[in-house]
Amino acid sequence: MIGFIGGTGPEGRGLALRFAMAGEKVLIGSRDAGRAKEAAESLANAGTVGSVEGKANEDVAQESDIVFIAVPYTAQRPTLEGLKTHLDGKLIVNVIAPLAFEKGRASAVRVDAGSAAEEAKEILPASQMVAAFHNISAQELLVPELSLETDVIVCSDDVEAKQKVMALAETISGVRAVDGGGLVNARYTEDLTALLLNINRIYKAHSMIKIVGI
């Protein structure tokens, strides 16, 4: 079971849609269970193959084997601290990029721990922490028939957890997973999100990344 904490936003819904299309059982979570159920129903109507359900964040954290954290960075610490008893020991995929916006321009927010993923690991030391999917277009994820033709960089200190998430990433049409090394490298993929958003603003596009030479 794959769960999304804060899964009603574009990236959470987009990834949930793609994994459901690949035949996975997916839970979408929200602080408001009603909103989660509405989001799940919208994805089910998009023609998913697997099952999609909406529940409160606490239920999603408890019932899921792999848990994606897709809340805004400002909500990360209180959310994880509140769900810690349900998340301890689980495989956590952190997709958070700490960002600030001024006059429509994005900038990366400095994190004392180094990155949102490293901060999450400090909060959940007993969990397998993986950082991934920062640079994938949420808008294009939500178009079921679209092949994304992008790379997803996956960072973790846990080799087995990293391999699981890389395999999961490649169930999305057009995606190639790239081993990004240890969790310490998550700061670079998080920061790159700000650059991509600013490029999108200039070109009115949904830019993503491809790594060449490997």
C-alpha positions, 0 to 999 in steps of 0.5 A, a space after each residue: 500500500 502506497 500512502 500520501 500524507 498531504 496528498 490532495 496537492 498537485 504533486 501528491 495527486 499526480 504521483 498517486 494517479 501514476 502509481 494507481 495506473 501501474 496497478 498499485 493500491 494507493 491512499 490519499 491523505 489529508 487533515 480533512 478526510 472529506 477532501 481526501 475522499 474527493 481527491 481520490 474520487 477524481 483520480 478514480 474517474 480518470 481511469 486508474 487501474 489500481 485502487 485509490 482511497 481517501 482517508 485522514 492523514 493518520 489513517 494513511 500513515 498507519 495503513 501504508 507500507 510506503 509513505 510519501 510526504 507531500 505537505 508544504 515545507 512549513 508543515 513538515 515538522 508538525 505533521 511528522 511529529 504528530 504522525 511519528 508513532 505510525 511512521 516509525 520503521 516505515 519507508 518514507 519518500 520525501 518529495 518536499 522542496 523548501 521554497 519561497 516566492 516573491 513577485 512570482 519568482 521562486 527561491 530555495 529556503 535554507 534548512 538547518 539540517 541541510 535539506 527537508 529530507 535530512 530534517 525529516 530523517 532527524 524527526 523519524 530516525 527509525 524510518 527508511 528515508 528517501 528523497 525523490 520526485 522533486 523535479 517532476 512536473 505535477 501538471 504533467 503527472 496529472 495527464 494520464 496519457 502523457 509519457 513524461 520523458 524525464 529522470 527522477 533522482 533518488 537519494 538515500 543512505 538506505 540502499 534497499 529503500 533507494 532501490 525500491 523507490 527507483 523501481 517504483 519511479 520507473 513504473 511511470 511512463 517515460 521515467 528513468 530513475 537515477 541513483 543520486 547517492 546519499 541523503 546528503 545530496 537531497 539538498 541539490 535536487 530540492 534547490 533545483 526545483 526553484 530553478 526549474 520553476 523560474 525557467 517555467 515562468 520564463 518559457 511558460 512551460 513544465 520543464 523537468 530534467 534529464 541526466 546525460 552521459 550515464 
